[in-house]
């Protein structure tokens, strides 16, 4: 048997990665205690995640050098004679840093969290000749500092988040770290991969700093674990192939733009092309409430509708592999966009005002007055351009050409 042991594994992608590498079944095994599992020894190879990376050490007969140094085990082999523990997180993180061209030499490093993953990061940073390594935690140990005392350590170059704060399903949780207090900061690495962009990484991106999440590390450590499990060596490019495939599957495509710009239609086309679940936020609200959008506006008012819209977006945005169209006014609430950006690429369908004026605004509550179209356009256009990851200038009714342009831009974005 091969698998992953931990406490909460519903968010894990390990099964998918390992079964892409080998045909053997890979199981997700949620455990509340370890003793009986290791007494039975019914496994050939297992991975280990929170909160057992240190606890499993007592069940291992031997440890690899890196596992000894980090005092952390995430991969275990049972060959019938002995149980040996390894740490492939170390090489996974090392690979991710190299891929993103991040040097730690002579850098001041801040590590948030003091668990087993933090220890792995500390050893890697030391091996890569970091100038200073600062460990901060809510419950600091010897030579560590409290989260509230970071004001005295402003010369940080790289931050690693080794805490689970902001991980699915609690995606709106945040460390409330003020990045502006670190004038030398260049890179933030958050080892969380679900959501794809935590609130920490979104705030980092706003400051135009380099962001790295935990997905590439996850994939490469899994590749290295599978090599150990099956006594094999994979081609070097296999990690990046699986990483890009998983990244495409995880990400949502979110269509924004003016009413009548074709968001729902192109979400449907993208869903079919990329095999994604199609979600229309307005339709979902109608299904949930049993009322049409015009009825909600008429009976409850726009504010009530906007609250429904935000709650619906918050729920949908947590999930993956979707093509989502949102109402034209959803961008008026920045929180909506921040929710959607955690797992999504924002695609703006940019239709000119002149073209919009030629369309029939049927069942559009805010466009009963045709003069309101121009007002809405100039009010919202700066927000569409501000929040867009990709902008598609839709200057004709040629749907195939527009779809092709969207696909090209998405591929460019994913490979950038």
C-alpha positions as CSV (number, residue, x, y, z in Angstrom):
1,X,0.0,0.0,0.0
2,X,1.1,3.5,-0.8
3,X,-0.5,6.7,0.6
4,X,-0.5,9.8,2.7
5,X,-1.1,10.0,6.4
6,X,-2.3,13.1,8.2
7,X,-5.3,14.5,10.1
8,X,-7.2,16.5,7.4
9,X,-6.5,15.5,3.9
10,X,-9.6,16.5,1.8
11,X,-7.6,19.3,0.2
12,X,-4.6,17.1,-0.7
13,X,-3.4,16.7,-4.3
14,X,-0.9,14.0,-3.4
15,X,-3.1,11.1,-4.6
16,X,-3.5,12.7,-8.1
17,X,0.2,13.4,-8.4
18,X,1.4,9.9,-7.3
19,X,-1.2,8.2,-9.5
20,X,0.1,10.2,-12.5
21,X,3.6,8.9,-11.8
22,X,2.6,5.2,-11.1
23,X,-0.3,2.9,-11.7
24,X,-0.4,1.7,-8.0
25,X,-3.3,2.9,-5.9
26,X,-2.4,5.8,-3.6
27,X,-4.7,6.3,-0.6
28,X,-5.4,9.3,1.7
29,X,-5.4,8.0,5.2
30,X,-6.7,10.3,8.0
31,X,-5.4,9.2,11.4
32,X,-6.0,10.4,14.9
33,X,-3.1,8.4,16.3
34,X,-0.1,6.6,14.8
35,X,0.7,3.6,17.0
36,X,-1.7,1.0,15.4
37,X,-0.9,2.1,11.9
38,X,2.8,1.5,12.4
39,X,2.2,-1.7,14.4
40,X,0.4,-3.2,11.5
41,X,3.1,-2.1,8.9
42,X,0.7,-2.7,6.0
43,X,2.4,-0.1,3.8
44,X,5.3,-0.1,1.3
45,X,5.6,3.6,1.1
46,X,3.8,6.5,2.7
47,X,4.0,10.3,2.8
48,X,3.4,12.2,6.0
49,X,1.8,15.6,6.5
50,X,0.6,17.9,9.3
51,X,0.7,17.2,12.2
52,X,2.9,14.1,12.1
53,X,6.2,14.9,10.4
54,X,8.1,14.8,13.7
55,X,5.8,12.3,15.5
56,X,6.5,9.6,13.0
57,X,10.3,9.6,13.7
58,X,9.9,7.3,16.7
59,X,8.5,4.6,14.4
60,X,11.4,4.7,12.0
61,X,14.4,2.4,12.4
62,X,16.7,4.6,10.4
63,X,16.6,8.2,9.0
64,X,18.2,9.8,6.0
65,X,20.8,12.5,6.6
66,X,18.4,15.3,5.7
67,X,15.7,13.8,8.0
68,X,18.2,13.7,10.8
69,X,19.3,17.3,10.3
70,X,15.8,18.7,9.9
71,X,14.2,16.4,12.5
72,X,11.3,16.1,10.0
73,X,10.1,13.1,8.0
74,X,7.6,13.3,5.1
75,X,8.4,10.1,3.3
76,X,8.7,6.6,4.8
77,X,9.7,3.2,3.2
78,X,8.9,-0.2,4.6
79,X,11.1,-2.8,2.8
80,X,10.0,-5.6,5.1
81,X,13.2,-5.5,7.2
82,X,13.3,-1.9,8.4
83,X,11.3,1.4,8.2
84,X,13.3,4.3,6.9
85,X,12.3,8.0,7.1
86,X,13.2,10.6,4.5
87,X,12.6,14.3,4.1
88,X,11.8,15.1,0.4
89,X,10.3,18.5,1.4
90,X,13.9,19.8,1.5
91,X,14.7,18.9,-2.1
92,X,11.2,20.0,-3.2
93,X,11.6,23.5,-1.8
94,X,15.2,23.7,-3.2
95,X,13.8,22.9,-6.6
96,X,11.1,25.5,-6.4
97,X,13.6,28.2,-5.3
98,X,15.9,27.3,-8.2
99,X,13.0,27.3,-10.7
100,X,12.0,30.8,-9.6
101,X,15.6,32.0,-9.5
102,X,15.6,32.9,-5.8
103,X,19.0,33.2,-4.1
104,X,19.3,33.1,-0.3
105,X,23.0,33.8,-0.1
106,X,23.7,36.7,2.2
107,X,20.0,37.4,2.6
108,X,18.1,38.0,5.8
109,X,15.3,35.4,6.0
110,X,12.1,35.6,8.1
111,X,10.3,32.3,8.7
112,X,6.8,32.5,10.0
113,X,6.0,29.4,12.1
114,X,8.2,27.0,14.2
115,X,6.9,23.6,13.3
116,X,8.5,20.8,11.3
117,X,8.2,22.6,8.0
118,X,9.9,25.6,9.5
119,X,12.8,23.5,10.6
120,X,13.3,22.2,7.0
121,X,13.3,25.8,5.7
122,X,15.8,26.8,8.4
123,X,18.3,24.0,7.4
124,X,17.9,24.8,3.7
125,X,18.5,28.6,4.3
126,X,21.6,27.8,6.3
127,X,22.9,25.4,3.6
128,X,22.3,28.2,1.1
129,X,24.4,30.6,3.1
130,X,21.7,33.0,4.3
131,X,23.2,35.9,6.3
132,X,20.5,35.8,9.1
133,X,17.6,33.5,9.8
134,X,14.8,34.9,12.0
135,X,12.0,32.5,13.2
136,X,8.8,34.1,14.4
137,X,5.8,32.3,15.9
138,X,2.7,32.9,18.1
139,X,4.4,30.6,20.7
140,X,8.1,31.3,20.3
141,X,10.7,28.9,21.6
142,X,14.4,29.6,22.4
143,X,16.0,32.2,20.1
144,X,12.6,32.8,18.3
145,X,10.5,36.0,18.4
146,X,6.8,36.6,18.7
147,X,4.8,37.7,15.6
148,X,4.2,41.0,17.4
149,X,7.9,41.8,17.7
150,X,8.8,42.0,14.0
151,X,9.1,45.8,14.1
152,X,12.6,45.3,15.3
153,X,13.5,43.2,12.3
154,X,12.9,45.3,9.2
155,X,15.9,44.3,7.1
156,X,14.2,41.2,5.8
157,X,14.9,40.2,2.2
158,X,12.8,37.0,1.9
159,X,9.8,35.8,3.9
160,X,8.6,32.1,4.2
161,X,5.2,31.3,5.6
162,X,5.4,27.9,7.2
163,X,2.1,28.2,9.1
164,X,-1.3,26.8,7.9
165,X,-2.9,30.2,8.3
166,X,-5.0,30.9,5.2
167,X,-5.1,27.3,4.0
168,X,-8.4,25.9,2.6
169,X,-11.1,26.0,3.8
170,X,-10.2,28.9,6.0
171,X,-9.0,30.9,3.1
172,X,-9.9,34.3,4.5
173,X,-7.7,33.9,7.5
174,X,-4.6,36.1,7.5
175,X,-1.4,36.6,9.6
176,X,-2.1,40.4,9.3
177,X,1.5,41.0,8.4
178,X,2.2,44.5,7.3
179,X,4.7,44.1,4.4
180,X,5.3,47.8,4.1
181,X,7.4,47.5,7.3
182,X,10.0,45.5,5.3
183,X,11.6,48.0,2.9
184,X,14.2,45.4,1.6
185,X,11.7,42.7,0.9
186,X,11.9,41.0,-2.5
187,X,10.3,37.6,-2.2
188,X,7.5,36.0,-0.3
189,X,7.2,32.2,-0.3
190,X,4.0,30.7,1.1
191,X,4.1,26.9,1.3
192,X,0.3,26.7,1.1
193,X,-0.9,25.7,-2.3
194,X,-4.7,25.6,-1.7
195,X,-5.7,28.4,-2.3
196,X,-3.4,29.0,-5.1
197,X,-2.8,32.6,-3.8
198,X,-3.3,33.2,-0.1
199,X,-4.2,36.6,1.2
200,X,-0.5,36.9,2.1
201,X,0.6,36.3,-1.5
202,X,-2.2,38.6,-2.9
203,X,-0.9,41.5,-0.6
204,X,2.7,40.7,-1.8
205,X,1.6,40.8,-5.4
206,X,0.0,44.2,-4.8
207,X,3.5,45.5,-3.9
208,X,4.9,44.1,-7.2
209,X,7.2,41.6,-5.3
210,X,7.9,38.0,-6.3
211,X,5.4,35.5,-5.0
212,X,5.9,31.7,-4.8
213,X,3.3,29.3,-3.5
214,X,3.7,25.7,-2.4
215,X,2.5,23.8,-5.5
216,X,5.8,23.3,-7.2
217,X,7.4,22.2,-4.0
218,X,4.5,19.7,-3.4
219,X,4.9,18.2,-6.9
220,X,8.7,17.8,-6.8
221,X,8.7,16.3,-3.3
222,X,6.1,13.9,-4.5
223,X,8.2,13.0,-7.5
224,X,11.2,12.3,-5.2
225,X,9.0,10.3,-2.8
226,X,7.8,8.2,-5.7
227,X,11.3,7.5,-6.8
228,X,12.1,6.2,-3.3
229,X,8.9,4.2,-3.1
230,X,9.4,2.5,-6.5
231,X,13.2,2.5,-6.7
232,X,13.2,4.4,-10.0
233,X,14.4,7.7,-11.5
234,X,12.0,10.0,-13.5
235,X,13.0,12.3,-16.3
236,X,13.9,15.8,-15.1
237,X,11.0,17.4,-17.0
238,X,8.3,15.3,-15.3
239,X,8.0,17.7,-12.3
240,X,7.3,20.7,-14.5
241,X,4.9,18.7,-16.7
242,X,2.8,17.7,-13.7
243,X,3.1,21.1,-12.2
244,X,1.7,22.9,-15.3
245,X,-1.1,20.3,-15.7
246,X,-2.1,20.7,-12.0
247,X,-1.9,24.4,-12.1
248,X,-4.2,24.6,-15.2
249,X,-6.6,22.3,-13.5
250,X,-6.6,24.2,-10.2
251,X,-7.1,27.7,-11.6
252,X,-10.5,29.3,-12.3
253,X,-11.0,31.5,-15.3
254,X,-13.1,34.5,-14.1
255,X,-14.8,36.6,-16.8
256,X,-15.5,40.2,-15.9
257,X,-16.8,43.1,-18.0
258,X,-19.8,45.3,-18.8
259,X,-23.3,43.9,-19.0
260,X,-23.9,42.4,-22.5
261,X,-20.1,41.9,-23.1
262,X,-20.5,38.1,-23.4
263,X,-19.1,36.9,-20.1
264,X,-21.6,34.1,-19.6
265,X,-21.2,32.9,-23.2
266,X,-17.4,32.8,-23.2
267,X,-17.3,31.2,-19.7
268,X,-19.4,28.4,-21.3
269,X,-16.9,28.1,-24.2
270,X,-13.9,28.1,-22.0
271,X,-15.5,25.6,-19.7
272,X,-16.0,23.2,-22.7
273,X,-12.5,23.8,-24.1
274,X,-10.6,23.4,-20.8
275,X,-13.0,20.8,-19.2
276,X,-13.9,23.2,-16.4
277,X,-17.2,23.5,-14.4
278,X,-19.2,26.5,-15.7
279,X,-20.6,28.8,-13.0
280,X,-22.7,31.9,-13.7
281,X,-22.9,33.9,-10.5
282,X,-26.2,35.6,-11.4
283,X,-27.8,32.3,-12.4
284,X,-26.6,30.7,-9.2
285,X,-28.2,33.6,-7.2
286,X,-31.4,33.1,-9.0
287,X,-31.4,29.3,-8.3
288,X,-30.5,29.8,-4.7
289,X,-33.2,32.5,-4.0
290,X,-35.9,31.3,-6.4
291,X,-36.1,34.9,-7.7
292,X,-34.9,36.5,-10.9
293,X,-32.3,39.3,-10.7
294,X,-34.8,41.9,-11.7
295,X,-37.2,40.7,-9.0
296,X,-34.5,40.9,-6.3
297,X,-33.7,44.5,-7.4
298,X,-37.4,45.3,-7.4
299,X,-38.4,43.6,-4.1
300,X,-35.2,44.0,-2.0
301,X,-33.1,46.7,-3.7
302,X,-29.5,46.8,-5.1
303,X,-27.8,46.6,-1.7
304,X,-29.5,43.3,-0.8
305,X,-28.5,41.9,-4.2
306,X,-24.9,43.0,-3.7
307,X,-24.8,41.2,-0.4
308,X,-26.1,38.0,-2.0
309,X,-23.6,38.4,-4.8
310,X,-20.6,38.7,-2.4
311,X,-21.7,35.7,-0.3
312,X,-22.1,33.6,-3.5
313,X,-18.7,34.7,-4.9
314,X,-17.0,34.0,-1.6
315,X,-18.4,30.4,-1.6
316,X,-17.6,29.7,-5.3
317,X,-14.1,31.3,-5.2
318,X,-12.9,28.7,-2.8
319,X,-13.3,25.9,-5.3
320,X,-11.2,25.0,-8.3
321,X,-11.3,24.1,-12.0
322,X,-14.2,26.5,-12.9
323,X,-15.0,29.0,-15.6
324,X,-16.9,31.7,-13.8
325,X,-18.8,34.7,-15.1
326,X,-19.7,37.4,-12.7
327,X,-22.2,40.3,-12.9
328,X,-20.9,43.5,-14.4
329,X,-21.2,45.4,-11.1
330,X,-19.4,42.7,-8.9
331,X,-16.2,44.6,-9.3
332,X,-17.6,47.5,-7.3
333,X,-16.7,45.5,-4.2
334,X,-13.0,44.9,-4.1
335,X,-13.5,42.0,-1.7
336,X,-15.2,40.1,-4.5
337,X,-12.2,40.4,-6.7
338,X,-9.8,39.4,-3.9
339,X,-11.9,36.3,-3.2
340,X,-11.8,35.4,-6.9
341,X,-8.1,36.1,-7.4
342,X,-7.2,33.5,-4.7
343,X,-7.8,30.7,-7.2
344,X,-8.5,32.6,-10.4
345,X,-7.2,34.4,-13.4
346,X,-9.3,37.5,-14.0
347,X,-10.2,37.9,-17.8
348,X,-11.6,41.2,-18.8
349,X,-13.8,41.2,-22.0
350,X,-13.2,44.8,-23.1
351,X,-16.2,45.8,-25.4
352,X,-16.3,49.4,-26.5
353,X,-19.1,51.7,-25.4
354,X,-20.1,52.2,-29.1
355,X,-20.6,48.5,-29.6
356,X,-22.5,48.1,-26.2
357,X,-25.0,50.8,-27.4
358,X,-26.0,48.6,-30.3
359,X,-27.1,45.7,-28.0
360,X,-30.6,45.3,-26.5
361,X,-30.3,45.5,-22.6
362,X,-33.1,43.1,-22.0
363,X,-33.6,42.1,-18.3
364,X,-30.9,44.4,-17.2
365,X,-32.2,46.3,-14.1
366,X,-29.6,49.0,-14.2
367,X,-30.0,49.6,-17.9
368,X,-33.7,50.4,-18.0
369,X,-32.6,53.9,-18.7
370,X,-30.4,53.7,-21.8
371,X,-28.5,56.8,-20.7
372,X,-27.3,54.9,-17.7
373,X,-25.1,52.6,-19.9
374,X,-22.6,55.4,-20.5
375,X,-22.6,56.3,-16.8
376,X,-21.9,52.7,-15.8
377,X,-19.3,52.3,-18.4
378,X,-17.1,55.2,-17.3
379,X,-17.7,54.3,-13.6
380,X,-16.6,50.7,-14.0
381,X,-14.1,50.7,-16.8
382,X,-11.1,51.8,-14.6
383,X,-12.0,49.0,-12.2
384,X,-12.1,46.4,-14.9
385,X,-8.6,47.4,-16.1
386,X,-7.3,47.6,-12.6
387,X,-8.3,44.1,-11.6
388,X,-7.7,42.2,-14.9
389,X,-4.9,39.7,-15.2
390,X,-5.7,39.4,-18.9
391,X,-7.6,42.0,-21.1
392,X,-9.3,40.8,-24.3
393,X,-10.3,43.6,-26.7
394,X,-13.5,42.4,-28.2
395,X,-14.0,44.7,-31.2
396,X,-16.1,42.4,-33.4
397,X,-18.8,39.7,-33.1
398,X,-16.4,37.1,-34.4
399,X,-16.7,34.6,-31.5
400,X,-14.0,32.1,-32.8
401,X,-11.5,34.9,-33.1
402,X,-12.3,36.1,-29.6
403,X,-12.1,32.6,-28.1
404,X,-8.8,32.0,-29.8
405,X,-7.4,35.3,-28.4
406,X,-8.6,34.3,-24.9
407,X,-6.9,30.9,-25.1
408,X,-3.6,32.4,-26.3
409,X,-3.6,35.0,-23.5
410,X,-4.4,32.3,-20.9
411,X,-1.5,30.1,-22.1
412,X,0.9,33.1,-22.1
413,X,-0.2,33.9,-18.5
414,X,0.2,30.4,-17.3
415,X,3.7,30.1,-18.8
416,X,4.9,33.5,-17.6
